[in-house]
């Protein structure tokens, strides 16, 4: 299953109404939501994009519908930096790419199980496995 991609300019409209990014992205219990926040013309983002896609395919094969991959992408140019700044602010990060794994707890609240900047894919993979296990546990405890 492909990575769902959101352009930050469109995503921001939903965010203005909702508040927190995970409230928009993490919809169901029992799923680990793996989010990468990227920026146009970002060397690290370009380098890690194919690695993240391979990781997505591998994890979807292993965990099926217990994991969902998403990307929120901000436009950027030297003349127009505002969208990238707003994106970084919205996701409480200092740079790109930022990786976030989120889940819903048994009461439906969104929680982060992992957050990192330009991480090795092996580290993200390990944390996806943990996120899937915690998400399954919370789903079993659903009130």
Backbone as a ProteinNet text record, in pm:
[ID]
protein_1_A
[PRIMARY]
XXXXXXXXXXXXXXXXXXXXXXXXXXXXXXXXXXXXXXXXXXXXXXXXXXXXXXXXXXXXXXXXXXXXXXXXXXXXXXXXXXXXXXXXXXXXXXXXXXXXXXXXXXXXXXXXXXXXXXXXXXXXXXXXXXXXXXXXXXXXXXX
[TERTIARY]
85.2	0	88.7	58.2	143.4	132	230.9	232.2	130.5	43.4	-51.6	23.8	8.8	81.6	-16.2	17.9	-60.1	29.8	-17.3	54.9	20.8	122.6	99.7	-1.4	-2	-96.3	-241.2	-274.1	-408.5	-428.2	-325.8	-330.6	-354.3	-293.8	-304.7	-449.8	-530.7	-671.9	-741.6	-714.8	-771.7	-711.1	-582.2	-510.4	-563	-593.2	-646.2	-776.9	-854.9	-982.7	-966.8	-862.9	-849.4	-748.2	-632.9	-531.4	-404.2	-404	-282.9	-278.9	-161	-149.6	-195.4	-160.3	-200.5	-351.6	-421.4	-567.1	-627.8	-557.6	-603.3	-555.6	-433.3	-370.7	-402.5	-408.3	-430.4	-578.7	-644.3	-790.3	-842.9	-772.3	-828.1	-735.8	-795.7	-718.1	-659.2	-548.6	-488.8	-395.4	-369.7	-283.5	-170	-48.5	65.5	73.8	63.9	70.4	212.8	278.2	416.6	413.5	453.7	444.6	584.6	610.6	732.6	692	759.7	733.6	852.1	824.8	931.6	914.4	1022.5	1023.2	1084.1	1028.5	1081.5	1225.8	1308.2	1449.3	1532	1492	1563.4	1650.4	1783.8	1870.9	1846.5	1827.7	1800.7	1669.9	1569.4	1439.3	1452.6	1524.2	1543.8	1621.4	1721.6	1803.8	1721.8	1637.3	1564.5	1432	1382.7	1253.6	1248.7	1343.7	1335.4	1354.2	1433.3	1452.8	1322.7	1250.6	1123.3	1019.6	1022	928.5	955.4	1082.8	1117.9	1074.7	1097.7	1056.1	904.7	832.5	686.6	642.2	699.4	662.5	692.6	808.5	849.7	756.9	725.3	641.6	496	447.7	310.6	299.8	405.8	408.4	403.5	478.3	489.2	368.2	319.7	215.4	78.6	70.6	-57.7	-126.7	-253.6	-332.3	-310.1	-209.8	-177.2	-79.8	-37.2	54.2	11.4	18.9	-15.6	94.8	135	242.3	185.9	230.3	182.6	300.5	284.9	387.7	318	366.3	318.4	435	410.8	517.5	491.9	593.1	583.8	662.5	607.6	679.1	781.5	887.1	993.6	1069.4	1102.7	1196.9	1267	1376.9	1450.7	1365.1	1275.9	1189.7	1066.5	1026.1	903.1	927.5	961.8	996.6	884	778.6	674.8	605.7	573	502.4	587.2	715.5	803.9	814.8	818.8	825.8	697.3	583.1	455.1	444.3	493.7	492.3	579.3	699.2	788.5	724.1	661.8	593.6	478.2	398.3	281.3	322.3	435.3	481.2	585.6	606.3	698.8	836.2	893	1022.4	1115	1242.7	1341.4	1395.2	1358.2	1412.4	1338.5	1389.1	1327.6	1433.9	1400.4	1273.5	1261.2	1141.4	1108.8	1015.8	1041.1	959.3	884.6	756.3	671	590.8	581.8	492.6	388.3	262.5	152.3	51.8	-15.4	-120.4	-233.8	-346.6	-457.1	-456.3	-476.4	-484.1	-625.5	-649	-778.1	-894.6	-865.5	-971.3	-984.8	-903.8	-912.9	-823	-735	-640.1	-520.2	-467	-349.5	-222.2	-132	-4.2	108.9	222.3	342.8	420.6	465.4	553.1	697	714.8	848.5	848.7	962.6	982.9	1133.1	1175.2	1318	1339	1456.3	1496.6	1599.1	1569.1	1658.1	1721.6	1635.5	1677.4	1719.2	1802.7	1829.8	1702	1679.8	1558.2	1549.4	1662.1	1659.4	1600.8	1634.3	1579.2	1428.4	1386.4	1243	1170.8	1230.2	1169.7	1149.3	1250.6	1240.1	1126.2	1114.7	1009.6	871.8	865.4	736.9	687.2	776.4	736.7	682.5	751.3	703.6	569.1	555.8	430.6	313.7	337.6	232.9	190.9	286.5	254.7	175.2	216.3	144.7	5.3	-6.6	-137.6	-231.7	-179.7	-262	-305.4	-214.8	-248	-359.5	-344.9	-449.7	-583.6	-578.3	-703.3	-771.8	-693.2	-751.1	-809.7	-765.2	-812	-921.1	-970	-1070.5	-1188.4	-1226.6	-1338.1	-1468.4
-118.7	0	123.6	218.9	337.7	427.4	512.8	611.1	720.3	753.1	862.7	994.5	1081.9	1208.1	1324.3	1413.6	1535.4	1655	1749.2	1875.8	1961.1	2021	2094.1	2207	2274.2	2385.8	2337.9	2218.7	2163.1	2107.9	2041.8	1984.2	2092.4	2209.2	2320	2363	2355.1	2392.2	2302.6	2172.8	2079	2103	2132.9	2153.9	2276.6	2381.9	2503.1	2475	2380.7	2346.6	2246.3	2163.5	2053.2	2076.5	2132	2154.4	2076.3	1948.7	1866.9	1779.1	1767.3	1686.2	1541.2	1476.8	1336.6	1320.7	1424.8	1417.4	1402.8	1450.4	1440	1309.2	1270.2	1157.7	1021.4	1013	884.3	868.3	788.5	779.3	661.4	546.8	425.2	365.1	294.9	219.1	96.1	48.2	-73.9	-55.9	68.3	97.5	188	156.4	246.8	335.6	464.9	562.2	615.8	587.6	629.9	750	864.3	990.1	1043.1	1083	1155.9	1296.5	1393.7	1533.9	1581.2	1620	1654.5	1794.7	1840.9	1975.2	1968.3	2044.9	2057.3	2108.2	2056.4	2096.2	2064	1963.2	1919.3	1800	1813.7	1702.2	1575.3	1588.5	1472.1	1404.1	1483.8	1428.1	1349	1404.4	1336.7	1206.5	1210.4	1091.1	981.3	1019.8	920.5	877.2	951.3	917.8	774.3	729	589.7	487.4	522.2	431.7	416.1	527	525.1	444.5	456.9	380.5	230.7	191	49.6	0.2	82.7	47.1	29.3	118.3	109.7	-23.1	-60.1	-186.1	-305.8	-305.7	-415.5	-427.2	-314	-315.8	-348.9	-304.2	-337.6	-487.2	-545.7	-689.6	-765.6	-715.5	-783.6	-759.2	-634.5	-597.3	-569.9	-568.1	-547.9	-419.2	-431.3	-311.1	-259.1	-312.7	-262.1	-145.1	-108.1	4.1	85.4	216.3	305.8	410.3	434.5	529.1	653.4	769.6	897.6	993.5	1086.5	1189.7	1323.5	1420.9	1559.2	1638.6	1700.9	1766.5	1916.4	1994.8	2141.2	2193.3	2293	2359.1	2454.4	2480.4	2566.9	2626.9	2753.6	2819	2927.6	2976.1	3081.2	3206.6	3230.6	3349.4	3326.9	3201.4	3172.5	3057.9	3094.9	2997.5	2975.6	3052.4	3053.4	2918.2	2848.4	2720.7	2618.6	2611.5	2517.6	2553	2681.9	2724.4	2687.2	2709.9	2674	2523.4	2446.8	2300.7	2255.6	2309.5	2274.9	2311.4	2427.5	2469.4	2375	2338.9	2253.5	2116.3	2065.2	1933.4	1941.1	2059.7	2079.4	2019.1	2058.1	2005.4	2119.2	2089.1	2190	2166.6	2053.8	2024.9	1913.4	1882.6	1782.7	1683.6	1559.5	1493.8	1458.2	1472	1429.7	1309.7	1210.9	1090	1083.5	1050.8	1041.5	912.3	838.9	723.1	753.9	745.9	776.7	663	653.4	553.2	616.5	546.9	587.2	496.7	556.7	474.4	417.3	346.3	279.3	376.5	502	602.6	688.7	659.6	733.3	854.3	873.1	985.2	947.1	1043.4	1017.6	1037.4	940.4	942.3	919.3	979.6	952.2	842	744.7	643	666.7	755.6	780.9	912.7	983.3	1107.1	1124.4	1149.7	1169	1246.1	1303.9	1383.1	1304.3	1283.2	1216.9	1089	997.7	872.9	765.8	671.8	552.3	468	405.9	327	209.1	151	38.6	84	205.4	259.6	281.2	335.2	356.7	222.1	124.3	-8.6	-70.3	-62.4	-115.7	-47.3	82.7	157.1	133.6	99.4	61.9	-66.1	-163.4	-290.2	-262.9	-178	-142.8	-71	22.4	95.9	4.9	-93.4	-189.4	-269	-313.5	-391	-307.6	-185.6	-98.2	-67	-41.8	-13.4	-132.9	-254	-375.4	-387.7	-359	-368.8	-270.4	-145.5	-46.2	-86.3	-143	-185.6	-294.1	-384.3	-492	-438.2	-321	-259.5	-157	-147.9	-48.1	-49.2	70.8	84.1	97.5
0	0	0	-83.7	-92	31.3	43.9	151.6	117.3	211.7	189.3	204.1	105.2	105	121.2	213.2	236.5	207.9	129.6	113.9	234.9	295.1	419.1	401.9	288	270.1	284.7	232.9	250	390.5	440.8	574.7	679.8	659	754.7	775.4	671.8	685.1	787.1	781.2	879.2	1017.2	1018.4	1143.9	1217.6	1144.8	1206.8	1280.5	1229.4	1291.6	1406.1	1399	1493.3	1604.8	1571.4	1674	1655.3	1690.2	1686.4	1562.6	1499.7	1378	1394.3	1503.7	1520.1	1531.9	1576.8	1583.2	1444.1	1343.1	1204.8	1141.7	1172.7	1104	1164.6	1296.3	1363.8	1392.2	1313.5	1319.5	1402	1400.1	1459.7	1564.8	1659.3	1758	1690.7	1744.8	1695.3	1577.2	1539.2	1424.9	1469.3	1424.8	1445	1321.3	1341.2	1231.9	1224.2	1112.8	1092.1	998.7	1051.9	978.2	952.3	828.6	799.5	756.6	812.1	780.5	697.6	572.8	479	423.7	361.1	303.3	163.4	75.4	-60.3	-56.1	-144.5	-157.6	-33.7	39.9	159.8	121.1	127.9	89.4	171.1	301.5	386	349.3	315.5	276.2	146.9	51.2	-76.8	-58.7	25.9	51.1	119.2	213.6	291.7	229	129.9	69.1	16.4	-66.6	-114.8	-2	98.4	212.4	291.4	307.8	379.5	301.1	168.7	85.5	97.3	97.5	115	252.8	354	489.9	495.6	431.8	427.6	367	255	189.8	279.5	340.9	429	550.9	611.2	732	698.9	583.8	543.4	516.9	459.8	436.5	569.1	665	794.7	885.2	889.8	986.5	924.4	792.5	724.9	764.7	804	835.7	977.7	1046.2	1180.1	1174.3	1054.5	1038.5	916.7	930.3	820	806.1	682.3	654.3	588.9	640.1	590.2	575.1	484.2	467.9	456.9	533.5	522.7	465.3	350.2	274.5	261.8	296.9	288.5	168.2	102.9	-6.9	52.5	-25.3	23.4	-94.2	-80.4	-171.8	-91.1	-142.3	-71.3	-54.9	-150.8	-144.8	-57.3	-45	28.1	127.3	248.8	351.7	453.2	443.4	546.3	564.9	455.3	468.3	544	512	581	729.3	760.3	900.8	974.4	911.6	973.9	995.1	899.2	910.7	1028.1	1036.8	1147.8	1281.9	1288.1	1411.3	1445.8	1346.2	1369.2	1423.9	1374	1417.1	1528.6	1583	1694.6	1665	1551	1511.9	1470.8	1467.3	1429.1	1288.6	1227.8	1095.7	1024.6	906	818.7	772.9	749.6	777.9	925.6	975.9	1111.4	1100.5	1184.6	1186.8	1319.2	1309.7	1427.6	1416.3	1524.9	1529.7	1634.9	1594.1	1684.4	1689.7	1802.7	1823.7	1901.8	1906.8	1993.9	2116.3	2233.9	2355.5	2370.4	2479.1	2497.9	2511.6	2542.7	2555.2	2430	2328.1	2202.1	2192.7	2290.9	2285.8	2199.1	2127.5	2044.8	2126.2	2112	2182.1	2083.5	2110.3	2031.7	2100.9	2022.4	2078.1	2034.2	1935.9	1882.2	1806.2	1815	1738.3	1720.6	1597.4	1572.7	1443.6	1434.1	1318.4	1237.4	1110	1014.5	1071.1	1113.2	1178.3	1079.6	1126.2	1045.7	1036.6	921.6	901.1	998.4	1036.6	1133.4	1266.8	1308.1	1433.6	1420.8	1307.2	1285.2	1281	1212.3	1202.6	1341.2	1424.5	1561.2	1636.7	1620.1	1689.5	1629.7	1502	1442.6	1508.7	1523	1587.8	1728	1802.9	1936.9	1930.4	1837.1	1820.6	1787.6	1700.6	1664.8	1788.2	1867.1	1988.1	2088.8	2110	2204.6	2151.6	2021.2	1961.5	1978.2	1956.6	1975.4	2120.7	2213.6	2355.5	2391.7	2345.8	2374.6	2312.4	2193	2128.3	2210.4	2269	2350.5	2481.1	2524.4	2649.4	2625.8	2502.2	2465.1	2561.5	2602.8	2698.5	2625.5
[MASK]
+++++++++++++++++++++++++++++++++++++++++++++++++++++++++++++++++++++++++++++++++++++++++++++++++++++++++++++++++++++++++++++++++++++++++++++++

